[in-house]
Amino acid sequence: MSWIETAQGWLKEKPRRADWAAVLFLSVIWLFYFWRAITGDPLHQVSYPEGDFSGQFVAFSAYQADRLLGGEIPLWNPYNYAGHPFIADTQAAVFYPPRLIAILISNFTGGWGYAAVQAEAIAHFWLVSIWMYLFVRTVTKSSLGGLISAITLTYGGYLTGYPPLQLALLEAGTWLPLCLLGVYRATEDQPGRLTVGWLGLSAGGLGLSLLAGHPQTTWFITFLLVAYIIHRVVRKELKWWLAPIMMAAIFGLGYGLAAVQLLPGLEYLGRTVRAELSFDALSKGFPLRDLVIFVIPNVVTVWSPLYSGIAALALVGIAIWRKHESARFWGVTVLIAIIYSFGGATILYRIAYLLLPGCSWFHGQERAAFIVAYGIAFLAGMGIAALQKEQFELKIVRRILAICAIIAAAAALESFILSRFFEEIDTSRTSIISGAIFLTLLLVATWAVIGRWGNQAQKGWWAAAIMALVVFDVVSLTWYTNWEAFPAGERELIVHDLVDPVLEDHSLFRVDGRLGLAGNYGSMFGIQDIRGISPLRLQALDDYITTLPEYRLYQLLGVRYVFTDWDQLEVPSTTIAEKQTLGYPTTWKVHELEPDYPRAWMTYQILEVADDSAALGWLNEPALDPFTTAILNETPALDLPETAPTDWSVTITDYQPELIEIEVETPEDGILIVSEWDYPGWQASVDGEKVDMLRAFAGLRALPIRTGDHEITFTYRPVSVRLGAVISGLALVIIVGITVFSKRLSAIFEGQKHAV
């Protein structure tokens, strides 16, 4: 039976009323939790704060929505980083299906903007709660267990903290339960046989995670799936060779489904600053002190990513103690993830860095809290199932909870007494007092509901009590996380007093938006900025910004306006706008540079260098004039004049993200320099004939031009995107195929227990 047939049966089956009730309950909790974000009353509205959420995701998705609704695929983005391959920037999530649906809906509900992106984030909380419920309900056969797991994860400290502000992180992790559900059902439905159709669900979930645009999260999912597949094959006593077959199918199809984004992303990654990060930069993780967050949230950090609730931890202990199905596996998984989350502070990360493929690509190892949160939520549901399944003595549970309550109460009292002897009460100590008091109350409540009355788990009143305890615990502590009392639809994002004069200039130019434009807002407002905040940026741009003097940077990139708080620049300029911003000590200004730097020009002298490093060295020489001398990586076969002519003409006649057309008139052979990045996928033609581009000034494009009048065309048609699209289409067809023909394929892999 395929997962589609199972879903159809689930929809029709009357005994599933409990599941429908659970879905309804989760939806009500979701509406209750986010009501202030979705209410139409501006007096009660809240929204996510500006920062990465707006500067990265709102800005990039606005460009994405504008291009897609205009019938165009956004392959290249000229509005940040002096241009970059938008489709290759993973967090742009160009082909992520929920984003595409959200953009389509927004076209009929007021357009894309801050509120629309926030709605997309909130919708993923509902999705993850439903997927989590389905997986845990299927594994434990307990609706209550599924509900506890879903609430613990969805409204716990991890998911409500950092992920919604880093939207790709939230969305990439949403699909883990579906990946696990596919593996579980593939190895569970028919004893001794592999139900191949369910592998399509795992592959689809993995592909969606990749398309969401946070590769590190999907990297965690990948290794977790490897371990879970091995665990299931061993537990169900299947033949060992089924494990690599399952991995090949899930990972081949999952990664294949996302190939349209993955291949351009891999092509881009090797040319970004991420490729140069050191071990020290990559190995940062949680400080060891953050272990306290497991029981006392909001003490040492802004967020509480390791907090899943006190009742949840008690249920985790019961699941492991009673050896519920897979509990030991998930316990070990959580322990490994916790140790890994400390990064280079432990030996585990150092071993992983040397042995695990892809480990050296990602920084921020504290994001392994993703696995910790999911693992604890799974185990909490298993603990509920263990209580419902059998009667057993809970005396040890009561004793442990009582001892913990006494310790917490003593800590609260000790902190309170010490604070009375000091005139200045440390803020962190005040937080500890509040946290310890709240912890004591939760421990007492957990002692009563689980330790004292846990043997009543089959009763309806007990289910209501444990649900109330879990909801009270996590919702009370995460209710206000990240929210600001400000309507999403009223966020301006930029200072219009600064930007409006620049928008009135309709010629072709770039700006340096380092202060006053900031973020990736160039993409949102159609201003070509040389800066941005995406974690991926070209190494060539970074070399320019970090090694070249300001005037040289502006020359090469054609900058006309500079957003800053400086009164004077290295380059002669005139202040055309300024704004005193609340909370900022100085006045933001917009300078218009007096030199009008071109975006394309002819040169007739050449300086050949061996590599980019040598080119950057020459660019630091003040005597070098880039408008007369081209620094190239090779010498073209041209008959260059001894004296450079002055009566040449270069006119950019059409400028679009993936198409640039230029008319050139030159009386002599020369080099056309175009202030655009030399990047794979860009193709050049002169008078309709393809021409190989040269690399100029350690990163820009150059073309050899013969005497005469010519029409130059640059088009962005990356092979990586076309090949990726073919692979993605093929993977989608195969996923549908194995789902439709599940019964026939499963018979091929029929095996016997007691694997060889």
C-alpha positions, -999 to 999 in steps of 0.1 A, spaced: 0 0 0 14 34 -9 13 64 13 -13 81 -9 -36 51 -5 -30 52 32 -38 89 33 -70 83 14 -80 55 38 -72 77 67 -95 104 54 -124 79 51 -119 58 82 -144 66 110 -122 53 138 -98 82 129 -121 107 145 -97 109 174 -70 120 149 -93 146 134 -101 159 168 -63 161 175 -58 181 143 -86 204 153 -71 208 188 -36 216 173 -52 241 150 -70 258 179 -37 259 199 -20 274 169 -46 301 165 -45 309 202 -7 311 202 -5 334 171 -37 353 175 -20 387 180 1 381 148 -30 374 127 -56 396 142 -69 425 122 -71 448 152 -40 471 151 -42 477 189 -34 441 195 -11 433 166 24 421 170 51 412 145 86 397 143 113 423 148 133 438 120 167 423 114 176 392 96 139 384 92 133 416 72 168 424 59 173 389 45 141 371 40 115 398 34 138 416 10 149 386 -10 114 371 -12 101 405 -24 124 403 -54 115 366 -59 78 374 -58 81 403 -82 100 383 -107 78 352 -105 45 371 -106 60 388 -137 64 354 -153 102 353 -149 125 330 -130 149 350 -108 182 335 -117 204 366 -112 199 395 -88 216 428 -97 204 446 -65 228 432 -39 265 424 -38 269 443 -71 251 413 -85 250 377 -75 234 344 -86 201 346 -68 190 310 -75 223 298 -61 219 316 -28 202 288 -9 182 310 14 165 327 -15 145 294 -18 135 302 -54 116 269 -60 104 261 -25 67 250 -30 52 266 1 68 299 -8 54 297 -43 20 290 -29 23 319 -5 33 342 -33 4 331 -54 -21 337 -26 -6 371 -18 -13 382 -53 -50 381 -44 -47 393 -8 -29 426 -9 5 417 -24 38 404 -10 54 421 19 63 419 56 29 405 67 30 379 39 64 366 49 54 365 86 22 346 76 44 321 58 65 316 89 35 312 111 19 286 87 50 264 91 43 262 128 10 247 120 25 223 95 52 211 118 27 204 145 6 183 122 36 164 107 49 157 142 15 145 154 12 121 124 47 106 130 45 101 167 8 90 166 18 63 140 48 51 160 33 51 194 -3 43 185 -12 70 209 -31 102 199 -23 118 232 14 109 227 13 126 193 -3 157 207 22 160 235 51 156 210 36 182 186 30 208 213 64 202 230 82 208 197 61 235 181 59 258 211 91 248 229 122 270 232 139 259 200 113 264 174 99 297 188 134 312 192 159 317 165 143 297 136 114 320 127 138 350 124 161 328 102 131 316 81 150 291 61 160 273 93 124 270 104 112 258 70 139 233 64 133 216 97 96 213 92 98 182 70 118 159 93 88 141 107 76 132 71 111 119 63 110 97 94 74 86 88 83 73 54 112 52 67 90 39 96 61 28 74 84 14 47 98 -10 72 67 -16 94 37 -21 71 45 -56 59 66 -78 81 98 -89 64 91 -67 34 101 -32 23 71 -11 13 88 9 -14 61 35 -19 67 50 15 103 58 5 88 84 -19 74 102 12 108 104 28 125 115 -4 98 142 -10 102 155 26 140 156 22 137 174 -11 114 200 4 138 205 32 166 212 7 144 235 -13 136 255 18 172 268 18 190 259 50 215 232 40 229 228 75 195 217 88 191 193 59 226 180 66 215 171 101 184 155 87 205 134 63 227 119 89 198 113 112 180 95 84 211 73 79 211 63 115 173 58 116 173 36 85 200 14 100 181 13 133 149 2 116 166 -25 95 182 -40 125 151 -37 147 129 -53 121 155 -79 113 155 -71 76 183 -81 52 212 -58 56 214 -49 20 180 -31 22 197 -3 43 219 9 15 191 5 -10 168 26 11 195 53 15 202 54 -22 165 57 -30 157 84 -4 189 105 -8 192 101 -45 156 111 -51 155 137 -23 186 155 -34 177 150 -70 143 167 -64 162 198 -52 190 196 -79 176 227 -96 188 247 -66 215 224 -54 237 224 -84 238 262 -88 244 264 -50 274 241 -51 288 261 -81 284 293 -61 296 279 -27 332 274 -39 334 310 -51 321 326 -18 337 337 14 323 305 31 350 285 12 377 303 32 364 299 68 388 285 92 382 257 117 381 282 146 354 302 128 334 270 120 337 253 154 318 278 175 288 264 194 269 267 227 290 276 258 288 248 283 269 271 307 239 269 284 231 235 297 211 253 324 186 262 297 172 226 299 155 235 331 156 273 335 150 292 303 156 329 295 185 331 318 218 331 299 206 338 264 179 358 245 164 325 233 161 292 251 167 266 223 174 237 247 142 242 267 114 217 259 95 218 292 98 201 326 69 176 320 85 167 287 118 159 304 100 137 329 83 118 301 116 114 283 130 97 314 100 74 315 103 64 278 140 55 282 135 38 316 106 16 302 126 9 270 97 20 248 102 13 211 132 32 197 135 52 230 171 42 234 179 52 199 164 86 204 181 90 237 215 84 222 206 107 193 197 135 217 229 130 237 251 131 206 233 162 193 238 180 227 275 172 227 279 182 191 261 215 197 290 227 219 312 227 187 349 227 192 346 227 230 343 189 228 362 163 208 330 151 190 329 180 167 366 177 159 361 141 149 331 150 128 350 178 111 376 153 99 353 124 90 318 136 81 313 149 45 301 185 45 308 192 81 334 218 72 308 238 52 288 250 81 293 273 111 271 278 141 272 242 155 247 252 182 221 246 155 223 209 164 197 220 190 174 212 161 179 175 166 178 179 204 144 195 203 129 170 179 144 141 198 130 153 232 96 158 216 96 123 201 106 108 235 80 128 253 53 112 231 68 78 238 67 84 275 30 91 272 25 58 253 45 39 279 22 52 307 -9 43 287 4 9 277 12 -7 310 9 -2 348 42 2 366 55 16 399 62 54 397 78 57 431 112 64 416 97 91 394 81 108 423 113 107 443 134 122 415 108 150 409 105 157 446 143 160 450 145 183 420 117 205 433 135 208 467 168 217 449 150 243 427 132 258 457 165 260 477 182 277 447 154 303 445 156 309 482 194 311 482 194 336 453 167 357 470 185 358 504 218 368 487 202 395 467 188 410 499 224 416 512 235 436 481 223 470 471 227 462 434 207 432 423 223 416 393 198 411 364 209 376 358 204 367 395 169 382 393 162 360 363 175 330 381 152 337 411 122 340 388 133 309 368 139 288 399 105 297 414 87 289 381 108 256 379 97 247 414 60 251 405 64 231 374 82 203 392 55 201 418 28 201 391 48 174 372 52 154 404 14 154 409 3 148 373 30 122 362 45 109 394 14 107 416 -14 101 390 6 87 361 -10 53 365 -43 70 355 -30 77 320 -60 58 304 -85 82 320 -98 112 301 -92 136 330 -55 127 331 -51 134 294 -66 168 300 -43 174 330 -11 165 311 -21 185 281 -29 215 303 5 211 321 25 209 289 7 238 272 10 260 303 47 252 306 59 259 271 34 286 261 39 306 292 77 308 286 77 313 248 45 334 243 64 367 240 96 354 224 106 376 194 73 395 192 71 433 191 39 453 196 39 467 161 17 458 131 36 439 103 19 459 76 32 492 90 69 484 90 86 508 66 120 490 66 139 519 51 142 556 57 124 572 27 139 606 33 172 590 24 161 566 -4 136 588 -23 162 611 -39 181 580 -51 150 564 -66 144 595 -86 176 588 -105 166 564 -133 200 560 -148 223 530 -143 243 532 -111 252 514 -79 251 526 -43 271 517 -12 243 511 12 264 503 43 244 525 67 209 539 60 199 513 33 215 482 49 203 446 48 193 433 14 168 461 9 183 469 -24 165 438 -38 132 450 -23 134 486 -36 153 481 -69 185 498 -59 217 483 -70 237 480 -38 272 466 -35 265 453 0 241 429 16 236 405 46 233 371 29 257 346 45 269 338 10 288 365 -10 314 363 -37 350 361 -26 358 386 -54 335 412 -38 349 405 -4 384 410 -17 373 444 -32 358 456 0 385 444 24 417 451 3 409 481 -19 408 518 -10 373 533 -11 379 553 -42 390 522 -61 360 502 -50 337 529 -62 355 532 -96 354 496 -104 318 490 -93 303 522 -107 290 536 -74 272 569 -75 256 572 -41 269 563 -6 247 558 25 268 566 56 271 587 87 303 602 75 305 639 68 332 635 42 344 607 19 377 599 2 360 607 -31 346 643 -37 309 642 -30 278 663 -22 253 655 6 218 652 -10 198 639 19 202 633 56 181 620 85 185 619 122 174 585 132 159 578 166 182 557 188 212 564 166 239 589 178 248 604 145 229 616 114 226 593 84 235 609 51 234 602 14 264 614 -6 263 618 -44 298 613 -57 311 640 -81 329 616 -104 304 598 -126 319 563 -128 309 543 -159 295 508 -159 313 498 -191 343 513 -209 370 507 -234 407 504 -226 437 500 -249 465 491 -226 470 458 -208 487 446 -177 488 408 -175 490 392 -141 492 356 -129 463 356 -105 437 377 -86 461 384 -57 486 401 -81 457 420 -97 445 433 -63 481 444 -55 482 465 -86 448 480 -79 462 493 -46 486 515 -66 472 550 -69 490 556 -101 470 529 -119 441 542 -140 416 514 -145 399 535 -172 430 534 -194 448 501 -184 431 467 -181 445 442 -156 438 408 -173 445 372 -165 457 366 -200 467 386 -231 441 386 -259 451 382 -296 445 419 -305 465 445 -324 464 472 -296 474 508 -306 504 525 -291 484 555 -284 449 550 -269 421 567 -289 396 589 -272 368 588 -297 353 555 -286 318 550 -275 302 525 -251 264 526 -246 244 502 -224 211 499 -244 194 473 -223 200 462 -187 180 433 -172 189 409 -145 198 381 -169 204 402 -201 227 431 -209 231 446 -243 258 471 -252 267 491 -283 304 497 -289 321 519 -314 359 518 -314 385 531 -339 411 506 -328 413 471 -313 407 473 -275 393 457 -244 357 462 -233 355 463 -195 320 457 -180 314 464 -143 298 430 -138 311 399 -121 330 373 -141 308 343 -131 300 309 -146 268 309 -166 272 343 -182 277 340 -219 289 368 -242 284 373 -279 297 400 -303 275 406 -333 257 373 -326 289 352 -323 299 337 -290 331 350 -275 351 338 -245 352 363 -217 384 374 -200 388 381 -163 397 417 -155 406 435 -123 404 402 -102 367 397 -108 351 418 -136 342 408 -172 363 418 -202 359 412 -239 384 416 -267 368 440 -293 380 445 -329 379 479 -347 344 489 -357 309 491 -345 296 461 -325 265 449 -306 275 430 -274 251 407 -256 256 391 -222 231 365 -211 229 344 -180 221 308 -189 239 286 -164 243 249 -173 240 241 -136 204 253 -136 194 236 -168 210 203 -157 195 206 -122 160 212 -137 163 180 -157 174 160 -127 147 175 -105 120 167 -131 133 131 -134 134 127 -96 98 139 -94 87 114 -120 104 86 -102 89 95 -68 54 95 -84 63 62 -101 74 43 -70 43 56 -52 19 45 -80 36 11 -85 44 5 -48 29 -30 -46 49 -43 -75 82 -28 -64 77 -40 -28 74 -76 -40 109 -73 -56 124 -65 -22 105 -91 -3 127 -107 23 127 -129 53 135 -121 89 168 -129 105 190 -110 80 220 -127 67 
